[in-house]
């Protein structure tokens, strides 16, 4: 399920604005330079938070979601000195929420199937298939979020 979040909507940046209320010990914020190695480091942070709490299959789904969104953020975020991407993860007894934010211009969340000859464009289809809910906000920079019910 995809949802677009207009600027200023309280449904965006839940972890950043503390309006999504997981217990503090189950929350992590990871900031990285927008470079190729960022998704791998984001996966390490994700595994550290979720291993032992979720089944291996659920951890795998969360890792894939984080990897795809962080790769997109690195690929499409502004580059240059000081460019960063931020991953925020939180979990409750029934849900994992991930938010990937950068200073990029954002994108329209309309899903389009790529042509068979396209070399990319399938990542958000994967996010749509794996996440319980996901969407994007351009309230302050750009944020793509997902929720995974567990």
Secondary structure, DSSP 4 states (H G I P E B T S, - for coil): -EEEE-TT-TTSSTTTTT-S---GGGEEEEEEESSTTHHHHHHHHHHHHHBTTB-HHHHHHHHHHHHHHHHHHHHHS--STT-EEEEEEEE-SSEEEEEEEESS--------PPPTT-SS--HHHHHHHH-SEEEEE-SSSEEEEEEEE-
